[in-house]
């Protein structure tokens, strides 16, 4: 099985972990852990194409959370 590991440095990775946790995708899975100020995403898939798709999905979800957090901070000020 193809596998990828992402280490993403964030200001508060626990918040992201609570939202994303480990997700299951068709043809693969994502397991997430918080390591200090990093969010570690361990991605496994049945083939390279699925691995790339799942990796892109995880990155997109993190970007959406980041953008949403930015919007809510703007409303609070």
Protein Blocks (a to p, Z undefined) as FASTA:
>chain_A
ZZdddddddfblmlmmmmnmpaddehiacddddehjaccdddddfbfklmmmmmmmmmmm
mmmmmmmmmmmmmmmZZ
